[in-house]
């Protein structure tokens, strides 16, 4: 059969039942797996054979769902993690260690910024943050001899800045390092970053992929295109023997296309254990089967909301890359021609107090620390997800004090607009 299209991959990729086997991905809810001999299990511990022995490292349910996401992104290998935060941590830490450096866009999720700027800094990994709209010269100036990766988000949460893949990929590759992209908001339905030069893709599967706020999770996908062996001094963890596995060199044993995910699985998952429960992976797959149906509805509803807000007298500004005139509309047309996402950011006239009044008057939309699921929800990031950032850091991340993040669900658009109208009517602008 020829390469399946994404709409079909959402349903069938990653798992093909044999004769008499279950049509749905089985939930292998087991911590361990039985073997006839210690020798057979020993080969698994030495990475000489493939299989399962402890779910903290790998589980068949998890691997089937990871394979589906890998197919959707067009990658060579993938793994699931227990959260999107774990995915971004593993993606960086898999190739960085104390004394290394990473270049990152400023326009990223607040939790990711704290992970990079605070926690990983304490581990000895330093980050330089650059504006997504920086010139090639400004981006070039951020690199150092010890830079090991470049990081950005396809669509920044909640600034909704669209990453210029080609600019960031060109700079990363000129310095012999990979471009890592968080593709959570776009999903592979609207954008496949590997087609524009990205090397590693991460996801918070908690969002659109799950789609129902049922299960927290994350994913990492390797394009298989970045040749680690060209830069053995930069990536010794992949290109030199790992003594914790009797001297296995990942690029030699598993090839360029398999080394990165194998190392992240057998080394980082072994030691940190941020593995999703098989039941959570099963729930994620239930969401993935309708991803291709939900994403277009999210996008259509969000565009209608953005157009409505743009004309409302009590709204100070609207950010949505799908709008003509939006600063990122051109990049959205280039990289996301089929649609952007279901999130709209805007400011209510009257600032923070007016924003809080507006949110309190919503009925259909829920105030929730979540985004990108089937139900419409709303949040004031400066007071919640980005609370730890000072004003300067907030503005650098594209988060103003009056910013409201409105995650448009898949309800009837007329009901969503009516809810907005009623809430805005209570705001004294």
KESELUM-450457 format. One record per residue (C-alpha): x, y, z; residue number from 1; residue in three letters; chain. Coordinates in steps of 0.05 Angstrom, whole numbers, plus 5000, padded with zeros to 4 digits. Example, Ala and Ser with C-alpha at 12.3 -4.5 7.8 and 13.67 -1.06 7.14 Angstrom:
<node <5246, 4910, 5156>, 1, "ALA", "A">
<node <5273, 4979, 5143>, 2, "SER", "A">
This chain:
<node <5000, 5000, 5000>, 1, "UNK", "A">
<node <5025, 5070, 4984>, 2, "UNK", "A">
<node <5042, 5119, 5040>, 3, "UNK", "A">
<node <4978, 5132, 5079>, 4, "UNK", "A">
<node <4954, 5203, 5086>, 5, "UNK", "A">
<node <4948, 5236, 5155>, 6, "UNK", "A">
<node <4873, 5226, 5159>, 7, "UNK", "A">
<node <4883, 5151, 5153>, 8, "UNK", "A">
<node <4946, 5150, 5196>, 9, "UNK", "A">
<node <4907, 5180, 5254>, 10, "UNK", "A">
<node <4865, 5117, 5255>, 11, "UNK", "A">
<node <4911, 5061, 5231>, 12, "UNK", "A">
<node <4985, 5080, 5240>, 13, "UNK", "A">
<node <5027, 5047, 5294>, 14, "UNK", "A">
<node <4988, 4983, 5303>, 15, "UNK", "A">
<node <4964, 4929, 5256>, 16, "UNK", "A">
<node <4928, 4871, 5288>, 17, "UNK", "A">
<node <4943, 4801, 5265>, 18, "UNK", "A">
<node <4893, 4745, 5253>, 19, "UNK", "A">
<node <4846, 4740, 5312>, 20, "UNK", "A">
<node <4879, 4798, 5350>, 21, "UNK", "A">
<node <4842, 4858, 5378>, 22, "UNK", "A">
<node <4828, 4915, 5329>, 23, "UNK", "A">
<node <4842, 4968, 5382>, 24, "UNK", "A">
<node <4911, 4977, 5412>, 25, "UNK", "A">
<node <4913, 4932, 5473>, 26, "UNK", "A">
<node <4925, 4962, 5542>, 27, "UNK", "A">
<node <4985, 4924, 5569>, 28, "UNK", "A">
<node <4976, 4946, 5641>, 29, "UNK", "A">
<node <5035, 4907, 5669>, 30, "UNK", "A">
<node <5098, 4930, 5704>, 31, "UNK", "A">
<node <5139, 4870, 5681>, 32, "UNK", "A">
<node <5145, 4815, 5628>, 33, "UNK", "A">
<node <5161, 4742, 5637>, 34, "UNK", "A">
<node <5219, 4705, 5603>, 35, "UNK", "A">
<node <5238, 4632, 5602>, 36, "UNK", "A">
<node <5312, 4644, 5617>, 37, "UNK", "A">
<node <5355, 4697, 5650>, 38, "UNK", "A">
<node <5399, 4695, 5588>, 39, "UNK", "A">
<node <5342, 4719, 5544>, 40, "UNK", "A">
<node <5328, 4777, 5591>, 41, "UNK", "A">
<node <5402, 4792, 5597>, 42, "UNK", "A">
<node <5405, 4806, 5522>, 43, "UNK", "A">
<node <5352, 4860, 5532>, 44, "UNK", "A">
<node <5393, 4893, 5586>, 45, "UNK", "A">
<node <5453, 4892, 5540>, 46, "UNK", "A">
<node <5413, 4922, 5482>, 47, "UNK", "A">
<node <5429, 4860, 5441>, 48, "UNK", "A">
<node <5355, 4842, 5430>, 49, "UNK", "A">
<node <5290, 4881, 5426>, 50, "UNK", "A">
<node <5233, 4869, 5474>, 51, "UNK", "A">
<node <5202, 4889, 5540>, 52, "UNK", "A">
<node <5222, 4875, 5611>, 53, "UNK", "A">
<node <5201, 4935, 5653>, 54, "UNK", "A">
<node <5149, 4988, 5637>, 55, "UNK", "A">
<node <5191, 5044, 5666>, 56, "UNK", "A">
<node <5231, 5040, 5602>, 57, "UNK", "A">
<node <5184, 5013, 5549>, 58, "UNK", "A">
<node <5114, 4985, 5542>, 59, "UNK", "A">
<node <5079, 4957, 5480>, 60, "UNK", "A">
<node <5019, 5003, 5488>, 61, "UNK", "A">
<node <5063, 5064, 5493>, 62, "UNK", "A">
<node <5105, 5043, 5434>, 63, "UNK", "A">
<node <5045, 5032, 5389>, 64, "UNK", "A">
<node <5019, 5102, 5403>, 65, "UNK", "A">
<node <5089, 5132, 5395>, 66, "UNK", "A">
<node <5094, 5097, 5327>, 67, "UNK", "A">
<node <5029, 5130, 5305>, 68, "UNK", "A">
<node <5055, 5200, 5325>, 69, "UNK", "A">
<node <5120, 5184, 5290>, 70, "UNK", "A">
<node <5083, 5167, 5226>, 71, "UNK", "A">
<node <5041, 5231, 5230>, 72, "UNK", "A">
<node <5104, 5273, 5237>, 73, "UNK", "A">
<node <5142, 5235, 5184>, 74, "UNK", "A">
<node <5198, 5216, 5232>, 75, "UNK", "A">
<node <5244, 5156, 5240>, 76, "UNK", "A">
<node <5232, 5140, 5314>, 77, "UNK", "A">
<node <5191, 5166, 5372>, 78, "UNK", "A">
<node <5177, 5157, 5446>, 79, "UNK", "A">
<node <5123, 5178, 5495>, 80, "UNK", "A">
<node <5135, 5213, 5561>, 81, "UNK", "A">
<node <5091, 5227, 5621>, 82, "UNK", "A">
<node <5082, 5301, 5603>, 83, "UNK", "A">
<node <5102, 5353, 5552>, 84, "UNK", "A">
<node <5150, 5383, 5603>, 85, "UNK", "A">
<node <5185, 5315, 5608>, 86, "UNK", "A">
<node <5189, 5312, 5532>, 87, "UNK", "A">
<node <5223, 5380, 5526>, 88, "UNK", "A">
<node <5270, 5363, 5583>, 89, "UNK", "A">
<node <5290, 5297, 5552>, 90, "UNK", "A">
<node <5297, 5327, 5483>, 91, "UNK", "A">
<node <5349, 5377, 5508>, 92, "UNK", "A">
<node <5383, 5335, 5562>, 93, "UNK", "A">
<node <5392, 5276, 5514>, 94, "UNK", "A">
<node <5447, 5316, 5478>, 95, "UNK", "A">
<node <5468, 5367, 5531>, 96, "UNK", "A">
<node <5504, 5363, 5597>, 97, "UNK", "A">
<node <5536, 5410, 5648>, 98, "UNK", "A">
<node <5575, 5464, 5612>, 99, "UNK", "A">
<node <5534, 5463, 5548>, 100, "UNK", "A">
<node <5492, 5518, 5517>, 101, "UNK", "A">
<node <5426, 5523, 5479>, 102, "UNK", "A">
<node <5395, 5578, 5437>, 103, "UNK", "A">
<node <5320, 5586, 5448>, 104, "UNK", "A">
<node <5265, 5631, 5422>, 105, "UNK", "A">
<node <5237, 5676, 5476>, 106, "UNK", "A">
<node <5166, 5662, 5452>, 107, "UNK", "A">
<node <5155, 5596, 5488>, 108, "UNK", "A">
<node <5108, 5569, 5541>, 109, "UNK", "A">
<node <5121, 5597, 5611>, 110, "UNK", "A">
<node <5132, 5528, 5641>, 111, "UNK", "A">
<node <5184, 5512, 5588>, 112, "UNK", "A">
<node <5219, 5579, 5600>, 113, "UNK", "A">
<node <5224, 5563, 5675>, 114, "UNK", "A">
<node <5250, 5493, 5658>, 115, "UNK", "A">
<node <5305, 5523, 5616>, 116, "UNK", "A">
<node <5322, 5587, 5652>, 117, "UNK", "A">
<node <5317, 5561, 5723>, 118, "UNK", "A">
<node <5319, 5486, 5732>, 119, "UNK", "A">
<node <5366, 5467, 5675>, 120, "UNK", "A">
<node <5410, 5527, 5690>, 121, "UNK", "A">
<node <5420, 5496, 5759>, 122, "UNK", "A">
<node <5443, 5433, 5722>, 123, "UNK", "A">
<node <5497, 5474, 5688>, 124, "UNK", "A">
<node <5462, 5482, 5620>, 125, "UNK", "A">
<node <5457, 5554, 5599>, 126, "UNK", "A">
<node <5405, 5583, 5551>, 127, "UNK", "A">
<node <5408, 5646, 5509>, 128, "UNK", "A">
<node <5339, 5672, 5490>, 129, "UNK", "A">
<node <5328, 5708, 5424>, 130, "UNK", "A">
<node <5267, 5742, 5396>, 131, "UNK", "A">
<node <5231, 5699, 5344>, 132, "UNK", "A">
<node <5233, 5760, 5298>, 133, "UNK", "A">
<node <5308, 5770, 5306>, 134, "UNK", "A">
<node <5350, 5782, 5245>, 135, "UNK", "A">
<node <5396, 5727, 5220>, 136, "UNK", "A">
<node <5454, 5768, 5247>, 137, "UNK", "A">
<node <5423, 5773, 5316>, 138, "UNK", "A">
<node <5410, 5698, 5316>, 139, "UNK", "A">
<node <5481, 5684, 5294>, 140, "UNK", "A">
<node <5508, 5725, 5352>, 141, "UNK", "A">
<node <5472, 5680, 5402>, 142, "UNK", "A">
<node <5514, 5619, 5385>, 143, "UNK", "A">
<node <5575, 5597, 5425>, 144, "UNK", "A">
<node <5627, 5543, 5414>, 145, "UNK", "A">
<node <5591, 5500, 5466>, 146, "UNK", "A">
<node <5521, 5509, 5435>, 147, "UNK", "A">
<node <5488, 5441, 5426>, 148, "UNK", "A">
<node <5417, 5456, 5402>, 149, "UNK", "A">
<node <5366, 5509, 5380>, 150, "UNK", "A">
<node <5295, 5508, 5408>, 151, "UNK", "A">
<node <5229, 5540, 5388>, 152, "UNK", "A">
<node <5154, 5530, 5385>, 153, "UNK", "A">
<node <5117, 5525, 5319>, 154, "UNK", "A">
<node <5063, 5570, 5348>, 155, "UNK", "A">
<node <5083, 5601, 5414>, 156, "UNK", "A">
<node <5039, 5591, 5475>, 157, "UNK", "A">
<node <5007, 5641, 5488>, 158, "UNK", "A">
<node <5041, 5695, 5445>, 159, "UNK", "A">
<node <5020, 5659, 5381>, 160, "UNK", "A">
<node <5085, 5678, 5346>, 161, "UNK", "A">
<node <5099, 5632, 5287>, 162, "UNK", "A">
<node <5170, 5606, 5283>, 163, "UNK", "A">
<node <5208, 5619, 5219>, 164, "UNK", "A">
<node <5233, 5548, 5211>, 165, "UNK", "A">
<node <5279, 5561, 5153>, 166, "UNK", "A">
<node <5315, 5619, 5189>, 167, "UNK", "A">
<node <5325, 5580, 5254>, 168, "UNK", "A">
<node <5342, 5514, 5218>, 169, "UNK", "A">
<node <5394, 5548, 5174>, 170, "UNK", "A">
<node <5429, 5579, 5235>, 171, "UNK", "A">
<node <5427, 5513, 5274>, 172, "UNK", "A">
<node <5455, 5472, 5217>, 173, "UNK", "A">
<node <5509, 5523, 5201>, 174, "UNK", "A">
<node <5535, 5510, 5272>, 175, "UNK", "A">
<node <5526, 5434, 5268>, 176, "UNK", "A">
<node <5469, 5429, 5318>, 177, "UNK", "A">
<node <5396, 5405, 5312>, 178, "UNK", "A">
<node <5334, 5448, 5312>, 179, "UNK", "A">
<node <5284, 5423, 5364>, 180, "UNK", "A">
<node <5212, 5446, 5355>, 181, "UNK", "A">
<node <5152, 5440, 5401>, 182, "UNK", "A">
<node <5095, 5427, 5352>, 183, "UNK", "A">
<node <5039, 5423, 5404>, 184, "UNK", "A">
<node <4993, 5478, 5379>, 185, "UNK", "A">
<node <4998, 5463, 5305>, 186, "UNK", "A">
<node <4998, 5387, 5309>, 187, "UNK", "A">
<node <5022, 5348, 5249>, 188, "UNK", "A">
<node <4953, 5359, 5217>, 189, "UNK", "A">
<node <4971, 5432, 5205>, 190, "UNK", "A">
<node <5047, 5430, 5203>, 191, "UNK", "A">
<node <5103, 5379, 5198>, 192, "UNK", "A">
<node <5166, 5416, 5220>, 193, "UNK", "A">
<node <5213, 5364, 5190>, 194, "UNK", "A">
<node <5192, 5388, 5121>, 195, "UNK", "A">
<node <5220, 5456, 5137>, 196, "UNK", "A">
<node <5287, 5436, 5168>, 197, "UNK", "A">
<node <5271, 5417, 5240>, 198, "UNK", "A">
<node <5308, 5356, 5267>, 199, "UNK", "A">
<node <5271, 5338, 5331>, 200, "UNK", "A">
<node <5197, 5350, 5346>, 201, "UNK", "A">
<node <5164, 5350, 5415>, 202, "UNK", "A">
<node <5091, 5351, 5436>, 203, "UNK", "A">
<node <5050, 5361, 5498>, 204, "UNK", "A">
<node <5001, 5306, 5477>, 205, "UNK", "A">
<node <4957, 5332, 5534>, 206, "UNK", "A">
<node <4931, 5384, 5486>, 207, "UNK", "A">
<node <4901, 5373, 5417>, 208, "UNK", "A">
<node <4927, 5302, 5409>, 209, "UNK", "A">
<node <4890, 5277, 5470>, 210, "UNK", "A">
<node <4835, 5328, 5457>, 211, "UNK", "A">
<node <4791, 5313, 5516>, 212, "UNK", "A">
<node <4832, 5333, 5577>, 213, "UNK", "A">
<node <4835, 5260, 5598>, 214, "UNK", "A">
<node <4909, 5245, 5602>, 215, "UNK", "A">
<node <4973, 5285, 5612>, 216, "UNK", "A">
<node <5029, 5263, 5565>, 217, "UNK", "A">
<node <5085, 5282, 5518>, 218, "UNK", "A">
<node <5122, 5257, 5457>, 219, "UNK", "A">
<node <5190, 5264, 5423>, 220, "UNK", "A">
<node <5200, 5248, 5350>, 221, "UNK", "A">
<node <5267, 5244, 5313>, 222, "UNK", "A">
<node <5269, 5261, 5240>, 223, "UNK", "A">
<node <5327, 5213, 5230>, 224, "UNK", "A">
<node <5359, 5265, 5184>, 225, "UNK", "A">
<node <5410, 5298, 5230>, 226, "UNK", "A">
<node <5477, 5263, 5224>, 227, "UNK", "A">
<node <5506, 5261, 5294>, 228, "UNK", "A">
<node <5568, 5226, 5270>, 229, "UNK", "A">
<node <5591, 5288, 5232>, 230, "UNK", "A">
<node <5600, 5322, 5300>, 231, "UNK", "A">
<node <5626, 5268, 5348>, 232, "UNK", "A">
<node <5659, 5320, 5393>, 233, "UNK", "A">
<node <5593, 5357, 5401>, 234, "UNK", "A">
<node <5551, 5296, 5416>, 235, "UNK", "A">
<node <5595, 5246, 5453>, 236, "UNK", "A">
<node <5534, 5215, 5487>, 237, "UNK", "A">
<node <5512, 5189, 5419>, 238, "UNK", "A">
<node <5579, 5178, 5386>, 239, "UNK", "A">
<node <5623, 5148, 5440>, 240, "UNK", "A">
<node <5614, 5086, 5483>, 241, "UNK", "A">
<node <5563, 5086, 5539>, 242, "UNK", "A">
<node <5596, 5049, 5597>, 243, "UNK", "A">
<node <5529, 5038, 5631>, 244, "UNK", "A">
<node <5513, 4991, 5573>, 245, "UNK", "A">
<node <5580, 4956, 5567>, 246, "UNK", "A">
<node <5608, 5006, 5517>, 247, "UNK", "A">
<node <5551, 5010, 5467>, 248, "UNK", "A">
<node <5558, 5068, 5418>, 249, "UNK", "A">
<node <5488, 5087, 5399>, 250, "UNK", "A">
<node <5502, 5113, 5329>, 251, "UNK", "A">
<node <5541, 5050, 5312>, 252, "UNK", "A">
<node <5490, 5001, 5341>, 253, "UNK", "A">
<node <5426, 5036, 5321>, 254, "UNK", "A">
<node <5446, 5081, 5264>, 255, "UNK", "A">
<node <5436, 5156, 5256>, 256, "UNK", "A">
<node <5361, 5147, 5250>, 257, "UNK", "A">
<node <5353, 5107, 5314>, 258, "UNK", "A">
<node <5408, 5130, 5361>, 259, "UNK", "A">
<node <5375, 5192, 5391>, 260, "UNK", "A">
<node <5309, 5159, 5412>, 261, "UNK", "A">
<node <5344, 5095, 5435>, 262, "UNK", "A">
<node <5390, 5134, 5480>, 263, "UNK", "A">
<node <5333, 5176, 5508>, 264, "UNK", "A">
<node <5294, 5112, 5523>, 265, "UNK", "A">
<node <5347, 5065, 5551>, 266, "UNK", "A">
<node <5386, 5119, 5588>, 267, "UNK", "A">
<node <5341, 5178, 5607>, 268, "UNK", "A">
<node <5277, 5138, 5617>, 269, "UNK", "A">
<node <5316, 5086, 5655>, 270, "UNK", "A">
<node <5343, 5139, 5703>, 271, "UNK", "A">
<node <5286, 5189, 5707>, 272, "UNK", "A">
<node <5226, 5145, 5694>, 273, "UNK", "A">
<node <5179, 5196, 5665>, 274, "UNK", "A">
<node <5139, 5143, 5629>, 275, "UNK", "A">
<node <5064, 5148, 5615>, 276, "UNK", "A">
<node <5017, 5096, 5644>, 277, "UNK", "A">
<node <4993, 5049, 5589>, 278, "UNK", "A">
<node <4921, 5069, 5604>, 279, "UNK", "A">
<node <4940, 5142, 5590>, 280, "UNK", "A">
<node <4971, 5123, 5524>, 281, "UNK", "A">
<node <4908, 5084, 5506>, 282, "UNK", "A">
<node <4866, 5147, 5520>, 283, "UNK", "A">
<node <4915, 5188, 5479>, 284, "UNK", "A">
<node <4904, 5141, 5420>, 285, "UNK", "A">
<node <4828, 5150, 5426>, 286, "UNK", "A">
<node <4840, 5224, 5417>, 287, "UNK", "A">
<node <4889, 5215, 5360>, 288, "UNK", "A">
<node <4837, 5177, 5320>, 289, "UNK", "A">
<node <4795, 5240, 5313>, 290, "UNK", "A">
<node <4852, 5291, 5310>, 291, "UNK", "A">
<node <4843, 5302, 5235>, 292, "UNK", "A">
<node <4769, 5318, 5246>, 293, "UNK", "A">
<node <4776, 5362, 5308>, 294, "UNK", "A">
<node <4834, 5407, 5286>, 295, "UNK", "A">
<node <4798, 5438, 5226>, 296, "UNK", "A">
<node <4737, 5453, 5271>, 297, "UNK", "A">
<node <4781, 5485, 5324>, 298, "UNK", "A">
<node <4814, 5528, 5270>, 299, "UNK", "A">
<node <4748, 5549, 5238>, 300, "UNK", "A">
<node <4718, 5568, 5305>, 301, "UNK", "A">
<node <4781, 5605, 5327>, 302, "UNK", "A">
<node <4783, 5646, 5263>, 303, "UNK", "A">
<node <4709, 5665, 5273>, 304, "UNK", "A">
<node <4724, 5685, 5345>, 305, "UNK", "A">
<node <4785, 5727, 5325>, 306, "UNK", "A">
<node <4745, 5763, 5271>, 307, "UNK", "A">
<node <4689, 5777, 5321>, 308, "UNK", "A">
<node <4737, 5803, 5374>, 309, "UNK", "A">
<node <4774, 5846, 5324>, 310, "UNK", "A">
<node <4711, 5887, 5313>, 311, "UNK", "A">
<node <4688, 5891, 5386>, 312, "UNK", "A">
<node <4693, 5960, 5418>, 313, "UNK", "A">
<node <4715, 5932, 5485>, 314, "UNK", "A">
<node <4773, 5892, 5457>, 315, "UNK", "A">
<node <4840, 5929, 5454>, 316, "UNK", "A">
<node <4877, 5881, 5409>, 317, "UNK", "A">
<node <4874, 5811, 5379>, 318, "UNK", "A">
<node <4930, 5763, 5361>, 319, "UNK", "A">
<node <4914, 5705, 5315>, 320, "UNK", "A">
<node <4961, 5687, 5257>, 321, "UNK", "A">
<node <4901, 5666, 5215>, 322, "UNK", "A">
<node <4878, 5739, 5212>, 323, "UNK", "A">
<node <4899, 5782, 5154>, 324, "UNK", "A">
<node <4941, 5837, 5182>, 325, "UNK", "A">
<node <4968, 5796, 5240>, 326, "UNK", "A">
<node <5044, 5803, 5246>, 327, "UNK", "A">
<node <5053, 5728, 5235>, 328, "UNK", "A">
<node <5001, 5720, 5180>, 329, "UNK", "A">
<node <5054, 5714, 5126>, 330, "UNK", "A">
<node <5092, 5660, 5163>, 331, "UNK", "A">
<node <5027, 5624, 5178>, 332, "UNK", "A">
<node <5010, 5624, 5104>, 333, "UNK", "A">
<node <5079, 5596, 5089>, 334, "UNK", "A">
<node <5084, 5542, 5143>, 335, "UNK", "A">
<node <5011, 5530, 5163>, 336, "UNK", "A">
<node <4969, 5539, 5099>, 337, "UNK", "A">
<node <4914, 5491, 5123>, 338, "UNK", "A">
<node <4900, 5528, 5188>, 339, "UNK", "A">
<node <4935, 5553, 5250>, 340, "UNK", "A">
<node <4906, 5529, 5316>, 341, "UNK", "A">
<node <4846, 5539, 5361>, 342, "UNK", "A">
<node <4877, 5590, 5409>, 343, "UNK", "A">
<node <4864, 5665, 5405>, 344, "UNK", "A">
<node <4901, 5716, 5448>, 345, "UNK", "A">
<node <4871, 5784, 5461>, 346, "UNK", "A">
<node <4868, 5842, 5509>, 347, "UNK", "A">
<node <4806, 5871, 5541>, 348, "UNK", "A">
<node <4804, 5947, 5547>, 349, "UNK", "A">
<node <4814, 5965, 5620>, 350, "UNK", "A">
<node <4874, 5919, 5631>, 351, "UNK", "A">
<node <4882, 5864, 5682>, 352, "UNK", "A">
<node <4819, 5881, 5723>, 353, "UNK", "A">
<node <4775, 5883, 5661>, 354, "UNK", "A">
<node <4804, 5817, 5638>, 355, "UNK", "A">
<node <4787, 5785, 5705>, 356, "UNK", "A">
<node <4716, 5813, 5702>, 357, "UNK", "A">
<node <4707, 5786, 5631>, 358, "UNK", "A">
<node <4730, 5716, 5650>, 359, "UNK", "A">
<node <4686, 5713, 5712>, 360, "UNK", "A">
<node <4625, 5728, 5669>, 361, "UNK", "A">
<node <4636, 5672, 5619>, 362, "UNK", "A">
<node <4588, 5615, 5624>, 363, "UNK", "A">
<node <4604, 5565, 5568>, 364, "UNK", "A">
<node <4679, 5575, 5572>, 365, "UNK", "A">
<node <4714, 5549, 5634>, 366, "UNK", "A">
<node <4771, 5584, 5671>, 367, "UNK", "A">
<node <4822, 5527, 5670>, 368, "UNK", "A">
<node <4897, 5516, 5670>, 369, "UNK", "A">
<node <4890, 5481, 5604>, 370, "UNK", "A">
<node <4886, 5495, 5530>, 371, "UNK", "A">
<node <4872, 5460, 5465>, 372, "UNK", "A">
<node <4818, 5409, 5482>, 373, "UNK", "A">
<node <4747, 5400, 5457>, 374, "UNK", "A">
<node <4716, 5447, 5508>, 375, "UNK", "A">
<node <4727, 5522, 5505>, 376, "UNK", "A">
<node <4769, 5548, 5563>, 377, "UNK", "A">
<node <4802, 5613, 5582>, 378, "UNK", "A">
<node <4862, 5636, 5623>, 379, "UNK", "A">
<node <4900, 5698, 5644>, 380, "UNK", "A">
<node <4972, 5675, 5634>, 381, "UNK", "A">
<node <5006, 5732, 5672>, 382, "UNK", "A">
<node <4970, 5710, 5735>, 383, "UNK", "A">
<node <4977, 5635, 5724>, 384, "UNK", "A">
<node <5021, 5597, 5675>, 385, "UNK", "A">
<node <5071, 5654, 5670>, 386, "UNK", "A">
<node <5065, 5678, 5742>, 387, "UNK", "A">
<node <5138, 5667, 5759>, 388, "UNK", "A">
<node <5162, 5714, 5704>, 389, "UNK", "A">
<node <5176, 5787, 5716>, 390, "UNK", "A">
<node <5147, 5842, 5671>, 391, "UNK", "A">
<node <5209, 5844, 5627>, 392, "UNK", "A">
<node <5208, 5768, 5618>, 393, "UNK", "A">
<node <5133, 5770, 5605>, 394, "UNK", "A">
<node <5139, 5821, 5549>, 395, "UNK", "A">
<node <5198, 5782, 5519>, 396, "UNK", "A">
<node <5154, 5721, 5517>, 397, "UNK", "A">
<node <5098, 5761, 5484>, 398, "UNK", "A">
<node <5054, 5760, 5545>, 399, "UNK", "A">
<node <5026, 5828, 5565>, 400, "UNK", "A">
<node <4991, 5838, 5632>, 401, "UNK", "A">
<node <4923, 5844, 5598>, 402, "UNK", "A">
<node <4931, 5783, 5553>, 403, "UNK", "A">
<node <4873, 5733, 5555>, 404, "UNK", "A">
<node <4886, 5665, 5525>, 405, "UNK", "A">
<node <4821, 5639, 5496>, 406, "UNK", "A">
<node <4823, 5566, 5475>, 407, "UNK", "A">
<node <4766, 5556, 5426>, 408, "UNK", "A">
<node <4733, 5489, 5430>, 409, "UNK", "A">
<node <4691, 5450, 5380>, 410, "UNK", "A">
<node <4623, 5472, 5406>, 411, "UNK", "A">
<node <4574, 5508, 5360>, 412, "UNK", "A">
<node <4607, 5574, 5340>, 413, "UNK", "A">
<node <4542, 5612, 5353>, 414, "UNK", "A">
<node <4541, 5590, 5425>, 415, "UNK", "A">
<node <4615, 5609, 5434>, 416, "UNK", "A">
<node <4603, 5679, 5405>, 417, "UNK", "A">
<node <4541, 5688, 5448>, 418, "UNK", "A">
<node <4582, 5671, 5510>, 419, "UNK", "A">
<node <4634, 5723, 5490>, 420, "UNK", "A">
<node <4582, 5776, 5477>, 421, "UNK", "A">
<node <4548, 5766, 5544>, 422, "UNK", "A">
<node <4614, 5769, 5583>, 423, "UNK", "A">
<node <4641, 5830, 5546>, 424, "UNK", "A">
<node <4575, 5866, 5559>, 425, "UNK", "A">
<node <4592, 5864, 5634>, 426, "UNK", "A">
<node <4660, 5898, 5624>, 427, "UNK", "A">
<node <4664, 5972, 5637>, 428, "UNK", "A">
<node <4712, 5996, 5584>, 429, "UNK", "A">
